[in-house]
Amino acid sequence: MVQSVPRPQLLSLTDPSIRADEATARIGLAALLGVAQFCAGGTEIDPAERRTIEAIRDHLAHQPQIDLDTLTPLSPEALAEQLHDPIWRGRILRGMTVVALMDGDLKEERLAYLRRAAKALGVGEAVVNTYANLVHERMGLVRLDMARRGFIAGAVRDFLGRGRLQAAMELARYALKQSDPALAARYRALGHLPEGTLGHAYMQFITSNGFSVPGEPGGPPPPIARHDCMHVLGGYGTTPAEEGGVAGFQAGMSRESDPFFSILLVLAEFQLGRSVVLVETGDHHQDLDPAVMFQGVERGLQVNRNLIGDWDLFADAAVPVDELRHRYGIPPRQR
């Protein structure tokens, strides 16, 4: 029996709890410049870090009129003096951590700076601990953080809630690396749906990229098949930059989880070259595009349903992709 899953109310992109006013944005951007200058050891910051700060300004703060060159970089202590809201303190510390990761160089000195910031702000211990785990290459703990706090946790909770026994058996088969021909056949059958439907487009995406479906050897667990559907609905490819975009897209719509840990997955995999996902992605280093990633977050914030944590592929498989994009408020990509 399928159990109904309560659908959380998603906040509007214009809600002040999501979008910063200009004064808060200026403070936050100045703090990001502060950590970038610390990483650079001077005023000439790394180009990848500057692009990241610009992308945050344009796609999260929505304050493109702010000229970064007119801002005075802030130390952690100066940030704490100027900003008192604990929610925005936590968000800005996450942004500082992302900036510190973007040049692909993990250092103890940066970890100390982030710890100093967390102490001054009184927030962010989990975020800084994750950076520490990356510095010290404790990848098992990094994976655990992402599984507990990122979009994966929500997807698994929702999947189990829709039919606990059957879902648990499917996850157990995946964990034991056992095939499930009946499950695989159910996914493969989606390819026979009319062209233009989500099911048909999903199977086109799978076959054109040489991927497997749940139930096949090497296939993902069923909750992660939703990620492949986000590629389809969001219009994303499979290059590292596009994976960053779809990760941002998922992070934006998964507002009951911490988007930092969803973004961290692609940062570690494609920017730092640290293997954190359980499938082979090849060797990567500094392959992300911050503008694509944070535009993905911006698009995800406009979606009216958490499609990664509160959704059933098979319920919508026969619906045209364009109709689903309209139904769920998925905005077109800007290229």
Rosetta blueprint (number, residue, H / E / L):
1 M L
2 V L
3 Q L
4 S L
5 V L
6 P L
7 R L
8 P L
9 Q L
10 L L
11 L L
12 S L
13 L L
14 T L
15 D L
16 P L
17 S L
18 I L
19 R L
20 A L
21 D L
22 E H
23 A H
24 T H
25 A H
26 R H
27 I H
28 G H
29 L H
30 A H
31 A H
32 L H
33 L H
34 G H
35 V H
36 A H
37 Q H
38 F H
39 C H
40 A H
41 G L
42 G L
43 T L
44 E L
45 I L
46 D L
47 P H
48 A H
49 E H
50 R H
51 R H
52 T H
53 I H
54 E H
55 A H
56 I H
57 R H
58 D H
59 H H
60 L L
61 A L
62 H L
63 Q L
64 P L
65 Q L
66 I L
67 D L
68 L H
69 D H
70 T H
71 L L
72 T L
73 P L
74 L L
75 S L
76 P H
77 E H
78 A H
79 L H
80 A H
81 E H
82 Q H
83 L L
84 H L
85 D L
86 P H
87 I H
88 W H
89 R H
90 G H
91 R H
92 I H
93 L H
94 R H
95 G H
96 M H
97 T H
98 V H
99 V H
100 A H
101 L H
102 M L
103 D L
104 G L
105 D L
106 L L
107 K L
108 E H
109 E H
110 R H
111 L H
112 A H
113 Y H
114 L H
115 R H
116 R H
117 A H
118 A H
119 K H
120 A H
121 L H
122 G L
123 V L
124 G L
125 E H
126 A H
127 V H
128 V H
129 N H
130 T H
131 Y H
132 A H
133 N H
134 L H
135 V H
136 H L
137 E L
138 R L
139 M H
140 G H
141 L H
142 V H
143 R H
144 L H
145 D H
146 M H
147 A H
148 R H
149 R H
150 G L
151 F H
152 I H
153 A H
154 G H
155 A H
156 V H
157 R H
158 D H
159 F H
160 L H
161 G H
162 R L
163 G L
164 R H
165 L H
166 Q H
167 A H
168 A H
169 M H
170 E H
171 L H
172 A H
173 R H
174 Y H
175 A H
176 L L
177 K L
178 Q L
179 S L
180 D L
181 P H
182 A H
183 L H
184 A H
185 A H
186 R H
187 Y H
188 R H
189 A H
190 L H
191 G H
192 H H
193 L L
194 P L
195 E L
196 G L
197 T E
198 L H
199 G H
200 H H
201 A H
202 Y H
203 M H
204 Q H
205 F H
206 I H
207 T H
208 S H
209 N L
210 G L
211 F L
212 S L
213 V L
214 P L
215 G L
216 E L
217 P L
218 G L
219 G L
220 P L
221 P L
222 P H
223 P H
224 I H
225 A H
226 R H
227 H H
228 D H
229 C H
230 M H
231 H H
232 V H
233 L H
234 G H
235 G L
236 Y L
237 G L
238 T L
239 T L
240 P H
241 A H
242 E H
243 E H
244 G H
245 G H
246 V H
247 A H
248 G H
249 F H
250 Q H
251 A H
252 G H
253 M H
254 S L
255 R L
256 E L
257 S L
258 D L
259 P H
260 F H
261 F H
262 S H
263 I H
264 L H
265 L H
266 V H
267 L H
268 A H
269 E H
270 F H
271 Q H
272 L L
273 G L
274 R L
275 S L
276 V L
277 V L
278 L L
279 V L
280 E L
281 T L
282 G L
283 D L
284 H L
285 H L
286 Q L
287 D L
288 L L
289 D L
290 P H
291 A H
292 V H
293 M H
294 F H
295 Q H
296 G H
297 V H
298 E H
299 R H
300 G H
301 L H
302 Q H
303 V L
304 N L
305 R L
306 N L
307 L L
308 I L
309 G L
310 D L
311 W L
312 D L
313 L H
314 F H
315 A H
316 D H
317 A L
318 A L
319 V L
320 P E
321 V H
322 D H
323 E H
324 L H
325 R H
326 H H
327 R H
328 Y L
329 G L
330 I L
331 P L
332 P L
333 R L
334 Q L
335 R L
